C-alpha cells in the first residue's frame, strides 16, 4: 500500500517514513501542501499522514479541498496543535484520526492500521508468540491466556519490538522510534526502565539483552 507523509520538518518525515516502511508500506514524502496535493493527484496514495502547519497550501486547506472534491483518501493528522478546537476542526473537516506531537511512531503506525481497517473493512488478527498475544487494534496483551496490564508506552515498546522479531535495536534507536526522542533530549535509562517493567510483567523469555548493543524480542 502507498503512503504519503506530509510534514515540513525533515526529521519527522524521516522518522515516520522509517516506521511505515518497516511495516511494509511504500512511502512517499512531501514538505509542503502544494507538492502534497500534486502527489495525491498523481500517485493516489492509500493513506495520507498530514501535518497542519505547512508552507504553501496549509494542511487544513488541503484536507478541506480533498473532502469538498469527494476524495475519500484516509487522512491521519499529525500536528503540534494540541488544542481541543484544533482537533475538533480537523476531524470535522474529514480527518480519520488526529495525533498530537510529540508522538510515538509505534502509536502512529497502530493508528494507521486502525484507519485502514475501518476504511477498507480488513481486520488484522492479533500477533501471537509463544503464549504472548498482542492485539494491536484493541491495545491489549495476554500471556498464556491471562490479561497483562501495560501502560501506553510499555505497549508501544512491546508492539514495536514485536513488529521486528529478532531485530536488535539500540537504546538510542528505541528512543527515536518509540518515544520520538533522542539521547540529546531524553536518557537511555528511560528505555532500560521500560524493558525492566515489561520483564517484570511478562517474564524474561521474550525480551533479550544483546550485551553492548541493545534489545530484541525473541518470538
C-alpha positions as semicolon CSV with decimal commas, in nm:
position;residue;x (nm);y (nm);z (nm)
1;X;0,000;0,000;0,000
2;X;0,117;0,352;-0,081
3;X;0,150;0,613;0,196
4;X;0,212;0,987;0,165
5;X;0,382;1,162;0,458
6;X;0,341;1,541;0,452
7;X;0,545;1,747;0,700
8;X;0,778;2,044;0,665
9;X;1,012;1,901;0,932
10;X;1,262;1,666;0,768
11;X;1,320;1,483;1,099
12;X;0,952;1,400;1,130
13;X;0,938;1,285;0,768
14;X;1,236;1,058;0,828
15;X;1,100;0,902;1,149
16;X;0,750;0,847;1,011
17;X;0,879;0,713;0,679
18;X;1,113;0,469;0,854
19;X;0,832;0,343;1,076
20;X;0,585;0,294;0,792
21;X;0,844;0,139;0,561
22;X;0,935;-0,107;0,837
23;X;0,567;-0,208;0,835
24;X;0,591;-0,287;0,464
25;X;0,431;0,025;0,315
26;X;0,553;0,212;0,007
27;X;0,616;0,564;0,142
28;X;0,630;0,893;-0,048
29;X;0,701;1,228;0,119
30;X;0,620;1,595;0,065
31;X;0,746;1,902;0,253
32;X;0,469;2,147;0,158
33;X;0,099;2,149;0,083
34;X;0,120;2,221;-0,289
35;X;0,360;1,932;-0,352
36;X;0,140;1,709;-0,137
37;X;-0,169;1,797;-0,339
38;X;0,004;1,722;-0,668
39;X;0,136;1,393;-0,529
40;X;-0,215;1,294;-0,421
41;X;-0,347;1,372;-0,769
42;X;-0,064;1,188;-0,947
43;X;0,007;0,895;-0,712
44;X;-0,332;0,827;-0,548
45;X;-0,196;0,716;-0,208
46;X;-0,393;0,476;0,009
47;X;-0,347;0,700;0,314
48;X;-0,203;1,044;0,394
49;X;-0,022;1,139;0,717
50;X;-0,072;1,516;0,723
51;X;0,082;1,797;0,927
52;X;-0,133;2,110;0,956
53;X;0,139;2,379;0,966
54;X;0,266;2,362;0,609
55;X;0,418;2,620;0,376
56;X;0,212;2,693;0,067
57;X;-0,122;2,517;0,089
58;X;-0,198;2,473;0,461
59;X;-0,283;2,130;0,594
60;X;-0,643;2,216;0,683
61;X;-0,697;2,371;0,340
62;X;-0,558;2,060;0,173
63;X;-0,789;1,842;0,382
64;X;-1,086;2,066;0,301
65;X;-1,005;2,053;-0,071
66;X;-0,989;1,674;-0,060
67;X;-1,324;1,631;0,111
68;X;-1,506;1,901;-0,082
69;X;-1,389;1,729;-0,400
70;X;-1,533;1,400;-0,279
71;X;-1,193;1,234;-0,231
72;X;-1,225;0,965;0,042
73;X;-0,849;0,906;0,085
74;X;-0,793;0,834;0,457
75;X;-0,606;1,112;0,638
76;X;-0,428;1,088;0,973
77;X;-0,342;1,435;1,102
78;X;-0,008;1,464;1,281
79;X;0,014;1,808;1,436
80;X;0,173;2,019;1,707
81;X;-0,165;2,187;1,762
82;X;-0,296;2,021;2,076
83;X;-0,599;2,239;2,148
84;X;-0,940;2,077;2,157
85;X;-1,068;2,324;1,897
86;X;-0,794;2,226;1,651
87;X;-0,867;1,856;1,696
88;X;-1,241;1,908;1,652
89;X;-1,189;2,121;1,341
90;X;-0,958;1,866;1,184
91;X;-1,198;1,580;1,249
92;X;-1,498;1,785;1,135
93;X;-1,319;1,863;0,809
94;X;-1,285;1,490;0,745
95;X;-0,965;1,367;0,911
96;X;-0,991;1,000;1,006
97;X;-0,766;1,040;1,311
98;X;-0,568;1,312;1,488
99;X;-0,237;1,258;1,669
100;X;-0,058;1,534;1,860
101;X;0,319;1,590;1,851
102;X;0,539;1,477;2,017
103;X;0,418;1,132;1,925
104;X;0,516;0,767;1,942
105;X;0,598;0,623;1,596
106;X;0,461;0,292;1,717
107;X;0,129;0,451;1,811
108;X;0,115;0,633;1,478
109;X;0,164;0,303;1,294
110;X;-0,110;0,143;1,505
111;X;-0,346;0,430;1,424
112;X;-0,265;0,398;1,053
113;X;-0,352;0,028;1,068
114;X;-0,673;0,108;1,256
115;X;-0,780;0,367;0,999
116;X;-0,705;0,128;0,713
117;X;-0,912;-0,142;0,880
118;X;-1,204;0,097;0,924
119;X;-1,188;0,232;0,571
120;X;-1,114;-0,096;0,396
121;X;-1,304;-0,330;0,624
122;X;-0,999;-0,551;0,674
123;X;-0,934;-0,696;1,019
124;X;-0,585;-0,782;1,138
125;X;-0,551;-1,083;1,366
126;X;-0,364;-1,035;1,692
127;X;0,002;-1,137;1,693
128;X;0,065;-1,450;1,899
129;X;0,417;-1,551;2,005
130;X;0,482;-1,844;2,241
131;X;0,180;-1,769;2,457
132;X;0,215;-1,391;2,423
133;X;-0,085;-1,239;2,244
134;X;-0,059;-0,877;2,127
135;X;-0,380;-0,722;1,994
136;X;-0,275;-0,403;1,816
137;X;-0,630;-0,295;1,739
138;X;-0,750;-0,314;2,100
139;X;-0,406;-0,240;2,250
140;X;-0,438;-0,544;2,475
141;X;-0,182;-0,806;2,578
142;X;-0,238;-1,156;2,713
143;X;0,019;-1,402;2,844
144;X;-0,087;-1,767;2,847
145;X;-0,449;-1,655;2,827
146;X;-0,428;-1,405;3,114
147;X;-0,456;-1,027;3,053
148;X;-0,142;-0,824;3,122
149;X;-0,200;-0,457;3,211
150;X;0,054;-0,232;3,037
151;X;0,099;0,143;3,029
152;X;0,064;0,313;2,691
153;X;0,441;0,343;2,648
154;X;0,507;-0,014;2,760
155;X;0,259;-0,132;2,496
156;X;0,420;0,088;2,228
157;X;0,764;-0,054;2,307
158;X;0,643;-0,414;2,306
159;X;0,442;-0,367;1,985
160;X;0,738;-0,207;1,808
161;X;0,975;-0,489;1,902
162;X;0,710;-0,749;1,814
163;X;0,687;-0,595;1,468
164;X;1,059;-0,664;1,419
165;X;1,122;-1,006;1,577
166;X;1,489;-1,091;1,644
167;X;1,598;-0,748;1,517
168;X;1,836;-0,584;1,765
169;X;1,773;-0,218;1,843
170;X;1,999;0,011;2,043
171;X;1,851;0,219;2,323
172;X;1,903;0,530;2,111
173;X;1,708;0,374;1,822
174;X;1,424;0,278;2,055
175;X;1,414;0,630;2,196
176;X;1,379;0,763;1,843
177;X;1,125;0,510;1,719
178;X;0,903;0,462;2,025
179;X;0,945;0,790;2,212
180;X;1,011;1,012;1,906
181;X;1,302;1,149;2,109
182;X;1,681;1,130;2,117
183;X;1,965;1,095;2,366
184;X;2,006;1,471;2,345
185;X;1,662;1,516;2,497
186;X;1,598;1,202;2,699
187;X;1,813;0,949;2,884
188;X;1,864;0,597;2,751
189;X;1,780;0,488;3,105
190;X;1,416;0,551;3,008
191;X;1,434;0,255;2,770
192;X;1,613;0,038;3,027
193;X;1,344;0,110;3,287
194;X;1,059;0,023;3,048
195;X;1,230;-0,302;2,946
196;X;1,268;-0,385;3,316
197;X;0,896;-0,322;3,371
198;X;0,798;-0,538;3,074
199;X;1,016;-0,823;3,200
200;X;0,856;-0,793;3,542
201;X;0,513;-0,835;3,381
202;X;0,597;-1,083;3,103
203;X;0,894;-1,273;3,238
204;X;1,240;-1,285;3,083
205;X;1,187;-1,519;2,788
206;X;1,071;-1,259;2,535
207;X;1,291;-0,951;2,578
208;X;1,655;-1,039;2,522
209;X;1,950;-0,815;2,605
210;X;2,228;-0,818;2,347
211;X;2,522;-0,710;2,559
212;X;2,684;-0,389;2,445
213;X;2,419;-0,330;2,177
214;X;2,056;-0,323;2,290
215;X;1,742;-0,537;2,291
216;X;1,545;-0,772;2,071
217;X;1,217;-0,961;2,101
218;X;1,250;-1,338;2,083
219;X;0,942;-1,496;1,921
